[in-house]
Amino acid sequence: MSYVGSDELDDDRSKLGQYEGDRNEAGERHGVGKADLLNGDIYQGQYEYGSRHGQGTYRFENGARYVGDYYQNKKHGQGTFYYPDGSQYEGSWVEDLRQGHGVYTYPNGDTYDGEWLLHMRHGQGIYHHSETGSMYKGSWVNGKMESAGEYIHSNHRYKGNFVNNSPRGLGKYVFDTGCEQHGEYHQAEQDRAEGELASTTALNWIPKYVTGLTLWTPGKDTSGGEKESASAEEGAEN
């Protein structure tokens, strides 16, 4: 490998800025080097046949920074991205996109630890709210809470199905006191006020019965348990 400084022999200088580092026999950036790009960005790390390839650190002019793996000029593999707003993502990348497992820390201290697809939360993951301590643990689709999940609070939790970030359908509240309230969330459409372009929707929780702690699966028919509990409640009232 030869070492060539940033001089007139650098044919890429007009497009890629100044480069100092290793080159191969063809004159391509190959090995370890540092590039000061015309837009103010700086890359320092490994190259292969003219492309960022391997371990490297890319510093953006706006203050962002990426430290991790590259494959043919793209973030690919494991790496950490530090964003200008103070947030950061540490995990898997595929062709410049967050994909696979990773942990994202948001500017307000919230965290998401789970699976990603095409830059969005997708698959199984846990979102933790730093201010309240509450967390959602369950399934995500295209960045939103979907399907079976569990919302955990300080003294109770809700288990059920979610649609578009909201609980929907059968579910139950589990309280630290040792009891459960089973029920169902329904979407109720509210009347549109004069001048509004569209009607708004609200969620109504319809309680059905209360039991002791039981094993439960979202979507499972609980009508038998409902009758049993209702009879027990009637007996207690008498």
C-alpha positions in Angstrom: 0.0 0.0 0.0 1.2 3.5 -0.8 0.6 6.6 1.2 -0.3 9.7 -0.6 -1.1 13.1 0.9 -3.8 15.5 -0.2 -2.1 16.9 -3.2 -2.7 17.5 -6.9 -2.5 13.7 -7.6 -5.9 13.3 -5.9 -8.3 13.1 -8.8 -11.3 13.1 -6.4 -10.4 16.3 -4.7 -12.8 18.4 -6.8 -15.7 16.2 -5.7 -14.7 14.7 -2.4 -12.5 17.4 -0.8 -9.0 16.7 0.7 -7.8 13.2 1.6 -4.8 12.0 3.5 -4.3 8.3 3.8 -3.6 5.0 2.1 -4.2 4.1 -1.5 -4.0 1.0 -3.6 -1.9 0.6 -6.8 -4.8 2.1 -8.8 -4.7 5.3 -6.8 -8.0 4.6 -5.1 -8.5 5.3 -1.4 -7.8 2.0 0.2 -6.8 1.3 3.8 -7.0 3.9 6.5 -7.4 7.6 5.8 -9.1 10.9 6.6 -11.2 13.0 4.2 -12.2 16.6 4.7 -15.3 17.0 2.5 -16.3 20.1 0.7 -19.6 20.3 2.7 -17.7 20.5 6.0 -18.1 16.9 7.0 -15.1 14.8 8.0 -14.6 11.0 7.7 -11.8 9.2 9.3 -11.5 5.4 9.1 -11.2 2.5 6.7 -11.6 2.6 2.9 -11.8 -0.1 0.3 -11.5 0.6 -3.4 -12.4 4.2 -3.0 -15.4 3.7 -0.7 -15.9 4.0 3.0 -15.7 0.4 4.1 -15.1 -1.1 7.5 -14.8 0.8 10.8 -15.0 4.6 10.7 -16.1 7.9 12.2 -18.1 10.4 10.2 -18.6 13.9 11.7 -21.3 16.0 10.1 -21.0 19.7 9.8 -24.2 20.1 11.8 -22.7 18.4 14.8 -24.0 14.9 14.2 -21.6 12.0 14.4 -21.6 8.3 13.4 -19.2 5.8 14.8 -19.4 2.2 13.4 -19.3 -0.1 10.4 -19.5 0.9 6.8 -20.1 -1.1 3.7 -19.6 0.5 0.3 -20.1 4.0 1.6 -23.2 3.2 3.6 -23.7 2.7 7.3 -24.1 -1.1 7.5 -23.5 -3.4 10.5 -23.2 -2.1 14.1 -22.8 1.5 14.8 -23.8 4.5 17.0 -25.3 7.7 15.6 -25.3 10.9 17.7 -27.9 13.4 16.5 -27.6 17.2 16.9 -30.7 17.3 19.2 -28.9 15.1 21.8 -30.6 11.8 20.9 -28.7 8.8 19.8 -29.2 5.4 18.3 -26.9 2.4 19.0 -27.5 -0.8 17.1 -27.8 -2.5 13.8 -27.8 -0.7 10.4 -28.6 -1.9 6.9 -27.8 0.4 4.0 -27.9 3.7 6.0 -31.2 2.7 7.8 -31.8 1.6 11.3 -32.7 -2.1 10.9 -32.4 -5.0 13.3 -32.0 -4.6 17.0 -31.1 -1.2 18.5 -31.6 1.2 21.3 -32.7 4.8 20.6 -32.4 7.4 23.4 -34.6 10.5 22.7 -33.9 14.1 23.7 -36.3 13.9 26.6 -34.7 10.8 28.0 -37.2 8.3 26.7 -35.7 5.1 25.3 -36.8 2.4 22.8 -35.1 -0.9 23.0 -36.1 -3.3 20.3 -36.4 -4.2 16.7 -36.3 -1.8 13.7 -37.1 -2.0 10.1 -36.5 0.7 7.5 -35.7 3.4 10.1 -38.9 2.7 12.1 -39.8 0.8 15.3 -41.0 -2.6 13.9 -41.3 -5.9 15.7 -40.9 -6.5 19.4 -39.7 -3.7 21.6 -39.9 -1.8 24.9 -40.5 2.0 25.0 -39.7 3.6 28.4 -41.0 7.0 29.4 -38.4 8.7 31.5 -40.7 11.3 33.2 -43.4 8.9 34.4 -41.5 5.6 34.5 -44.3 3.9 32.5 -43.4 1.6 29.6 -44.9 -0.2 26.7 -43.7 -3.7 26.0 -45.0 -5.5 22.9 -45.5 -5.4 19.2 -44.7 -2.5 16.8 -45.6 -2.0 13.1 -44.3 0.9 11.1 -43.4 2.9 14.1 -46.7 2.4 16.0 -47.9 0.1 18.8 -49.9 -2.6 17.1 -51.3 -6.0 18.1 -50.6 -7.6 21.5 -48.8 -5.5 24.1 -48.6 -4.5 27.7 -48.5 -0.9 29.1 -46.9 -1.0 32.6 -47.4 1.8 35.1 -46.3 2.3 38.7 -49.2 0.5 40.4 -51.0 -1.3 37.6 -50.7 -2.5 34.0 -52.9 -2.9 31.0 -52.6 -6.0 28.8 -54.4 -6.2 25.5 -54.5 -5.4 21.8 -53.4 -2.1 20.3 -54.2 -0.4 17.0 -52.5 2.7 15.8 -50.9 3.4 19.2 -54.1 3.0 21.2 -55.7 0.0 23.0 -58.5 -1.6 21.1 -60.7 -4.7 21.7 -60.4 -7.2 24.5 -58.0 -6.4 27.4 -57.5 -6.3 31.1 -56.2 -4.1 33.8 -54.0 -5.8 36.4 -53.6 -4.0 39.7 -50.9 -4.5 42.3 -53.7 -5.3 44.9 -54.0 -8.7 43.2 -57.2 -8.2 41.2 -57.9 -7.8 37.5 -60.6 -5.9 35.6 -61.4 -7.5 32.3 -63.2 -5.5 29.6 -63.0 -4.1 26.1 -62.0 -0.9 24.4 -64.4 0.5 21.8 -63.8 3.4 19.4 -66.6 6.0 19.7 -67.0 8.6 17.0 -67.8 12.0 18.3 -70.0 14.6 16.5 -68.2 17.0 14.3 -68.3 20.6 15.5 -69.2 23.3 13.0 -66.2 24.3 11.0 -64.2 21.1 11.7 -63.0 19.2 8.6 -63.4 15.7 10.2 -65.0 14.0 13.1 -62.8 13.0 16.1 -62.8 9.7 17.8 -62.6 8.7 21.4 -61.9 5.3 23.2 -64.4 4.0 25.6 -63.4 1.3 28.2 -66.3 -1.1 28.9 -65.6 -3.1 32.0 -67.1 -6.6 32.1 -66.0 -8.3 35.3 -63.4 -8.4 38.1 -61.4 -11.5 39.1 -58.3 -12.5 40.9 -55.0 -12.8 39.0 -55.4 -15.2 36.0 -53.5 -16.2 33.0 -54.8 -14.5 29.9 -54.0 -14.3 26.2 -55.2 -11.3 24.0 -58.0 -12.3 21.8 -59.0 -15.4 23.8 -62.8 -15.8 24.4 -63.5 -15.0 28.1 -67.3 -15.2 28.0 -67.4 -18.2 30.3 -65.3 -16.5 32.9 -67.5 -13.4 32.6 -70.6 -15.4 33.6 -68.8 -17.1 36.4 -67.6 -13.8 37.9 -71.0 -12.2 37.4 -72.6 -14.9 39.5 -70.0 -14.6 42.2 -70.6 -10.9 42.4 -74.4 -11.3 42.6 -73.9 -13.8 45.4 -71.7 -11.3 47.3 -74.2 -8.6 46.9 -77.0 -10.8 48.4 
